[in-house]
Amino acid sequence: MSILSLVGLGISKKFITDSAIETLSNSDIIIFDRYTSRSCDINVDVLRRLVKGEREFIEADRSLLENNSKAIIDYLDKGYNVSIASIGDALIATTHVSLLIEAKHRGHEVKVIPGISVHCYLISKSLLSSYKFGKSVTVTFPYNDFIDPTPYNVIKDNKERGLHTILYLDLKNEKAMTANEALQILLRLEERHKKSVLSKSDIIIVGARLGCDDERIIALKVEEATSFDFGNTPHIIIIPGNLHYMEADAIKWILRS
Ligand SMILES: C[S@@+](CC[C@H](N)C(=O)[O-])C[C@H]1O[C@@H](n2cnc3c(N)ncnc32)[C@H](O)[C@@H]1O
């Protein structure tokens, strides 16, 4: 029986925990997940330096972790302890739980090492109440002329219940969607569906490169945000629902003046 560990690295180097390093150092094979999220300063070379002892590193894209999990199970079946190291938390806004289930079914031990996720970091820095977030959703790049309406519908459902929505932005190969692109997509969906889900005068919150030295978190109107320069990616957005008076007071500190 081998061990499969899902290790969250946190969103930047300063958040990598001792527990993460210890778990990686005890693995024979470390699979660095470089597709579910990006960090400003964590990469495979950084991990090589932090991990104790010589370990085999594999850089994994979507095909290895989602379509070809058999390769991972084969390593476990051969007696190797495997860690999958993801930016942020390995189980927040990913589908990696399927790997744990598969490994467990094969009789292997599974471990989860939580990491500081962009999800909780953003909620904390936004000053909004964690009790008032609804379902989160990813805005994906249009495919030919097709724009996936899911984010529009999720924002609508959350807003109907007064809840805030976190929008993750698509990562495709080397391209990361900017907040500007995401908002243009949502405004196009508004034009198409006309359900008054998003208007140019709404206040939204954008986080850029959270956890990095040049992080930004700004509350501003949609019409300003569409052309605002938030700096390099990754970016993330909150579409607020109804603001409690304390939330409305607190976000003034991050409001663009
Ligand atoms: C699918 S989510 C995965 C989240 C990750 N598992 C975690 O727990 O942090 C990845 C998306 O979150 C956002 N994101 C991740 N890290 C970020 C950061 N440091 N600053 C701003 N947005 C970030 C981006 O929109 C990115 O495309």
The ligand as an SDF file (V2000), in Angstrom:
LIG
                    3D

 27 29  0  0  0  0  0  0  0  0999 V2000
   -9.4060   27.3680  -10.6010 C   0  0  0  0  0  0  0  0  0  0  0  0
   -8.7760   28.4300   -9.3640 S   0  0  0  0  0  0  0  0  0  0  0  0
   -7.8200   27.3300   -8.3790 C   0  0  0  0  0  0  0  0  0  0  0  0
   -7.6460   27.8680   -6.9950 C   0  0  0  0  0  0  0  0  0  0  0  0
   -6.5930   27.1370   -6.1830 C   0  0  0  0  0  0  0  0  0  0  0  0
   -6.8800   25.7220   -6.0640 N   0  0  0  0  0  0  0  0  0  0  0  0
   -6.4990   27.7410   -4.7820 C   0  0  0  0  0  0  0  0  0  0  0  0
   -6.9510   27.0970   -3.8280 O   0  0  0  0  0  0  0  0  0  0  0  0
   -5.9910   28.8740   -4.6670 O   0  0  0  0  0  0  0  0  0  0  0  0
   -7.5380   29.3320  -10.2290 C   0  0  0  0  0  0  0  0  0  0  0  0
   -7.9990   30.7450  -10.5100 C   0  0  0  0  0  0  0  0  0  0  0  0
   -8.0240   31.4950   -9.2890 O   0  0  0  0  0  0  0  0  0  0  0  0
   -7.5540   32.8120   -9.5120 C   0  0  0  0  0  0  0  0  0  0  0  0
   -6.2890   32.9860   -8.7720 N   0  0  0  0  0  0  0  0  0  0  0  0
   -5.4550   32.0240   -8.3280 C   0  0  0  0  0  0  0  0  0  0  0  0
   -4.4190   32.5710   -7.6580 N   0  0  0  0  0  0  0  0  0  0  0  0
   -4.6010   33.9050   -7.6750 C   0  0  0  0  0  0  0  0  0  0  0  0
   -3.8990   35.0120   -7.1350 C   0  0  0  0  0  0  0  0  0  0  0  0
   -2.7900   34.8340   -6.4490 N   0  0  0  0  0  0  0  0  0  0  0  0
   -4.3820   36.2650   -7.3480 N   0  0  0  0  0  0  0  0  0  0  0  0
   -5.5400   36.4430   -8.0370 C   0  0  0  0  0  0  0  0  0  0  0  0
   -6.2520   35.4360   -8.5640 N   0  0  0  0  0  0  0  0  0  0  0  0
   -5.8020   34.1880   -8.3890 C   0  0  0  0  0  0  0  0  0  0  0  0
   -7.3560   32.9720  -11.0100 C   0  0  0  0  0  0  0  0  0  0  0  0
   -8.5660   33.4510  -11.5650 O   0  0  0  0  0  0  0  0  0  0  0  0
   -7.0590   31.5380  -11.4240 C   0  0  0  0  0  0  0  0  0  0  0  0
   -7.3460   31.3380  -12.7710 O   0  0  0  0  0  0  0  0  0  0  0  0
  1  2  1  0
  2  3  1  0
  2 10  1  0
  3  4  1  0
  4  5  1  0
  5  6  1  0
  5  7  1  0
  7  8  2  0
  7  9  1  0
 10 11  1  0
 11 12  1  0
 11 26  1  0
 12 13  1  0
 13 14  1  0
 13 24  1  0
 14 15  1  0
 14 23  1  0
 15 16  2  0
 16 17  1  0
 17 18  1  0
 17 23  2  0
 18 19  1  0
 18 20  2  0
 20 21  1  0
 21 22  2  0
 22 23  1  0
 24 25  1  0
 24 26  1  0
 26 27  1  0
M  CHG  2   2   1   9  -1
M  END
$$$$
